[in-house]
Amino acid sequence: MKDNNEFIVKSVEQSELLVFAWGEKHCTLQNRDTETIELLRDFNPKCIKKTVSGNHPRHPLYQKKDYCPSRTYNSGGFI
């Protein structure tokens, strides 16, 4: 995971926008959702929309193509 985290952070540092979009189905696999949130907290992550439960960023597969990431996401959910 350490190599993955380093690659993720380097990629995010070169990006203008960070969008969380993993959905709810497998989000807690090996606690990776929490690790990712903590790893990228300082990069002001956004999401397209929240899941029905409100606990996770919604996956974009079934969203309208013109949706814009606008919600700020943190470890407590959406702001």
C-alpha positions as CSV (number, residue, x, y, z in Angstrom):
1,M,0.0,0.0,0.0
2,K,2.9,2.4,0.7
3,D,3.9,2.4,-3.0
4,N,0.2,3.0,-4.0
5,N,-0.1,5.9,-1.5
6,E,3.1,7.5,-2.8
7,F,1.8,7.3,-6.4
8,I,-1.6,8.6,-5.5
9,V,-0.2,11.6,-3.6
10,K,2.2,12.5,-6.5
11,S,-0.6,12.3,-8.9
12,V,-2.9,14.5,-6.8
13,E,-0.2,17.1,-6.3
14,Q,-0.1,17.5,-10.1
15,S,-3.9,17.8,-10.4
16,E,-6.1,20.8,-10.2
17,L,-9.1,18.9,-8.9
18,L,-9.5,15.8,-6.7
19,V,-12.8,14.0,-6.9
20,F,-13.7,11.1,-4.7
21,A,-16.0,8.7,-6.5
22,W,-15.9,5.1,-5.2
23,G,-19.5,4.4,-4.3
24,E,-20.7,2.2,-1.5
25,K,-20.5,-1.4,-2.6
26,H,-16.9,-2.2,-1.9
27,C,-15.9,1.0,-0.2
28,T,-14.7,-0.4,3.1
29,L,-12.5,-3.2,1.6
30,Q,-9.5,-3.4,4.0
31,N,-10.5,0.0,5.4
32,R,-9.1,1.7,2.3
33,D,-11.8,4.3,2.1
34,T,-10.8,5.7,5.5
35,E,-7.1,5.5,4.6
36,T,-7.7,7.4,1.4
37,I,-9.6,10.1,3.1
38,E,-6.9,10.6,5.7
39,L,-4.2,10.5,3.0
40,L,-5.8,13.1,0.9
41,R,-7.6,15.3,3.4
42,D,-5.4,18.4,2.8
43,F,-6.1,18.4,-0.9
44,N,-9.7,19.6,-0.5
45,P,-11.4,16.6,-2.1
46,K,-14.7,17.0,-3.9
47,C,-17.4,14.6,-5.0
48,I,-20.2,14.5,-7.6
49,K,-22.9,13.4,-5.2
50,K,-23.2,11.4,-2.0
51,T,-24.6,7.9,-1.8
52,V,-28.2,7.3,-0.5
53,S,-26.8,6.6,3.0
54,G,-24.8,9.8,2.8
55,N,-21.7,8.1,4.0
56,H,-19.7,7.8,0.8
57,P,-19.0,9.7,-2.5
58,R,-21.2,8.3,-5.2
59,H,-19.7,6.4,-8.1
60,P,-20.2,8.3,-11.4
61,L,-21.3,5.4,-13.5
62,Y,-25.0,6.2,-13.3
63,Q,-24.8,9.9,-12.9
64,K,-25.7,12.5,-15.5
65,K,-22.7,13.3,-17.6
66,D,-23.0,17.1,-16.9
67,Y,-22.7,16.7,-13.1
68,C,-19.9,18.8,-11.6
69,P,-18.0,17.9,-8.5
70,S,-19.1,20.5,-6.0
71,R,-19.4,19.0,-2.5
72,T,-16.4,19.1,-0.3
73,Y,-15.7,15.7,1.3
74,N,-13.9,15.0,4.6
75,S,-13.7,12.2,7.1
76,G,-17.0,13.3,8.6
77,G,-18.8,13.1,5.2
78,F,-19.9,16.0,3.1
79,I,-19.8,19.7,4.0
